[in-house]
């Protein structure tokens, strides 16, 4: 059962309630303004308006239909986003570092479900097939989170398989990884950085295995190169702007009087397009020029706010017709049938 908030009448279905509420809508002229105000200024959705006023979605859409909301304005309420201050960020960072120091086995590099590098796993597989014993993701400095991809603790040799993100454009290590390398080597280790592309080079793998057997990697060629990024060409938008620049200059330097009618036809000859689209071309490509100097055709639109200054009334009940009913004679089918049936002759059949 559904109850009307205005007159406390009870209805069996929501549809019959919405039809009944139309009567209150016509009687209460302020209701429409309240709905529009809640929709535009209070950012209420159709669902929230339906709950608040008890009107159907179709009735609400008739009220707010055609109302323009600026895209720059926030249509919906945004939740307040809490941001940490610099002090709290520092506290969180220090506590995180302390926790990792006390729990090195729980570091992200020690997790079994961490992202695995395919080149690194490939090199590990090759070394295992050739009978090498090594420790994967081995922490070489006590109390630190630095872990080496492939470590040989007996001879203090470490292998790091790096992607392009570890290097600068000149193939040198980035500051963080260079500092990390220096700290590890200060502990007596020899750390060799291998570019991932070298893993798939058979000659390199052969020389690496031979050098590991001798515990000396000085003769291994670790050189590589990073492909330069392709230079971006001219975008389609830039090409179009370069194409229309001389046309725009020609239009500006022409003797056309843009303050009088007929300038569209003259401009269409310069651009080389039909006069039906010449005005639109100027408006899109020369908006400032169009707004300042061009005479525009005045089109009187039948706007909603103008309509309610002199509204139309129902021929039967005399109520104000809403904007969407401005071309009708009656506000509802019941008023239309009552008005038309009043002229019908009653039969004298007994």
N, C-alpha and C positions, 0 to 999 in steps of 0.2 A: 504494500500500500504506500502511496506517495501523497504527502501533505503539502498544500500550498502555503508558503510563508506569509502571504498577504492576507488571505481571507480564511485560512485554516480549513479549506475544503479538502476532502480526501478523494484520491483517484486510484483506480486499479493499476494503470500503466503510466510509465513515464511520458509516453507520447501524448496521452490525454492531458497530463499535467502541463506539458509544454504548450499545447494548443490553448489551454485555459490561461496560461501566463501571458499570452498575446493580448488578452483583454486588459491586464494590468499595464502592459507595455504601452498601449494606446492611451490609457487613462493617465499614467505617470509620464509627463514629458521630460522630467529630469532624469529618468532612468537611463535613457539613451546616452545622455551626456556623461553620466556616472560610469557607464560601461566603457565609453571611449576614453575617459580619463584614466581608468584603471588599466586599460590596454596599452595606452601610449606612455603615461607618466609613471604608473606603478608597476609596469612590466608584467601584468598578470596574463597568463596563457588562457587559451580557450577552455581548458579543463578547470582552471581555477575560477574563471568567470562563470562556468556552468555550475560549480559548487556554490559560489557566492550568491548568484541571482536565481538559480533554478531554471535557467533558460536553456533551450536546446542549442547545439552547435550551429545549426542552420540559422537560427534567429540571431545569435551573437555575430555570426559572419556577415549578416546583412547590415548590422550596425557599424562594424569596423571595416567593412569592405571599401577599398579605394583610399584608405587613410595611409598616407606616405610617412614612413619612419626613416629618418636619415641613417644611412649605414654607419656613419661615424659615431652615432649615439649607441650606447650599449642597450641592446634590445632586452637582454635577460640580466637578472641580478648575478653578479659574479661573486663567488666566495672569496673571502679575505684570505690571501695567501700569506702564511707566516714565513718570514725569512730570518735566518740566523744572523746575528751580528758578527763582526770580526772577532770579538772576544770569545763568543760561544764556539765559533768555528775553530779557533785556536785550542780551546779546551777539549773539543771533540777529537781534534787531530792528535793532541798529545796523549789522550787516554787511549786512542786507537793504537798508536805506536807502542805504548806501554803494554797493552794487551797482547799485541803480536810478539813483543819481545819475551813476554812470559809464556806465550803459547806458540812457539815457532812451528810446531807440527800442524797448526790450524791455519797457517798462512795460505793465501789463495793459490800459490804455486805448489803447495803440498797436497792440495785436494785431488782426489781421484777423479772427480767429475769436471775438472777444469778443462778449458779449451786446449786441445792438443794440436801442436804444429805438425803438419804432414811432412815437411822437409826434415824436421828434427827427428820425428819418429822413423823416417826412412833411413837416416844416418845411424840411428841406434840399432835398427834391424841389421844393417850392413856390418856394423862392428860386432854384433853378437854372432852373426854367421861366420865371421873371421876369427872367432875365439877370443875376443877382448872382454875383460871383466871391468866394468865401470859402475859408477853410482849415478843414477839419473836424479836431477833436481837436488844436487848435494849442496848443503849450506857450508861454505868454506870459511866464513868468519863467525866465530861464536858471538852470540848476542846480536847478530845482524840478520836481516831477512834476505840478504843476497844469496841466491841459489844459482849454481852453474848447471847448464843443460846436461852436459856429459863430463863427469869428473873422474880423474885417475888419482886418488889420494896418495898412492905409494910414491909417485914421481911428481906429484903436485902439478899436473897438467889438466887444464880445463878447456872444453870446446863449447863455444856458444854459436848456435845457428840463428842468425838474425834476418829479419825481413827489412824491407826498404824503410820502414818507420823508424829504424834505429840509426839511420844515416842522414847526413845532409846531402845536398845536391852534388857536392864535390867528393862524395863517397867517404867522407870523414865521419867518425862517430859523433853523435849529438852529445851535448854537454853532460847530461845525466848518465849516459852509458859510458862515456869516457871517464867520468869521475868514479863510477862503479868499477871499471876495469883497473884504474890506478889503485883503488883501495884494496882490491883482491890481490893484485900483484905485489903490493907492499907487504902482504902476509907471506911472501915467498912462493906464490903460485905463478904459473905461466898461462895466461889466458889468451886463447886464439879465437878471434871472431871470424866466423865463416858465413859468407853470404849464402842465402838459401839456394841460389842458382847453381852454386858449386857442387851441391849434393848430387845433382844429376849429370855431372861431368865425370865420365869414366876415368880419364887420365888423372884428374884431381884425386878421385877416390883411391886409385892405385898408389899414387905418391903419398897420400895421407896414411894409408895402411903401412907402407914401407917405413915411413918416418916414425909412426907410433911403435913399430917393432924395435926401433933404435932409440926410442924415448927422446927424440929430437925432431922438432917440426920447423927448424929454421929454413930448410930447403923447400918447403911447401909453398906453392904460389897461391896466395890468398887474394890476389888482385881481382877486381870485378868492375863493372860499369853499370850505371843506372840509366835507363833509357830516358831521354829528355821528353818532356811533355810536348805534345803537338801545340803549336801556337794557334790560338783561337782565331778563326777568320771573322770576317764582318758578318754580324747577325742580320737576319732578314729585315728586322726593324730599321737598322742603320742603313741598309741598302735602300730601303724605301724612302727614308728621310733624305738621303743623298740625291735620290731621283727627283723628289718633289721640290728640293731647294730652289732650283732655277725657275720652276713654275711659280712658286710663292713670290720670288723677287720680281718676276714679270708682272704678276697681278698687282703688287704694291706700287710698281712704277708706271702702271697704266693710267690712262686719263678717264677711267670709269668713275662716274659719280655714284658712290655707294649709299648716299643719303636719299636717293630717289628710287622709285620702282624701275625695274628693268635691268638692274645690275646683274641679276642671275644669268640672264641670257647672254650678256656680254662676256661674263666670266667663263661660261661653258665653252665659248669659242676658243679662249686662251688655253683652257685645260684640255679640250678635245673630248669632252663627254657631253651627254644629253643634259639639257637645262633642268630636267626634273630632279637630277641628283647633284647638280652643281652647288646649290645652296648647302646641301648636307656635306659636300666635300670641303667647303670653306669652314663650316662649323666644326668639323672634326680635325682638320689639319691646321687651321688658323683661328683657334677659339678666341684669343684676345682681340684680334682684328675684327672678327665677326661681331663680338659683343660691343665694341667701341664705335665702329664706323658703319656697319651695315644696317640698312633699313630692313626691318622684319615685318612680315605679314601679321597683322593682328587677328588672332583667332579667339572668338569669344566662346569659351567652354562653359557648359551649364554646370557650374560648380555647386557642391553641396551646401556650402555656407551661404551662397547667394540664394539658393532655393528656399531656405527656411526664413528668409526675410519676407517673401511672399509665397507661402506654401499653398499646396492644393488641398482641398477638403473633400471628404467622402460625400457623395451625393445622397446617401441614405442616413448615416449616423452623424455626419458633420465633423468627424474627428480628422485631425491632421494626417495626411498621407505621408509616409516616410519617403526618403529620397529615392529608394529603389522602386516605389510605386507611383512615381510622379507622372507616368504616362497612362495610368489606369484611372478608372472612374470611381471604383469602390475599393475600400480597404480590405475586404475579405469576400469570400464567395457567399457567405450568409447575407451580407448587406446587398450584394448584387441580386441574389434570388428574391430577397424580400422586396426590393425596389421594383424589379421587373414583374413579379407576380402580383403586385398591387394593381396593375393595369389590366390584368386578365379578367374576363367576364366570368362570373360564377354561374355554373349550370344550375338550372331549376329542376333537375331530375330529383324526384322524390323516391 
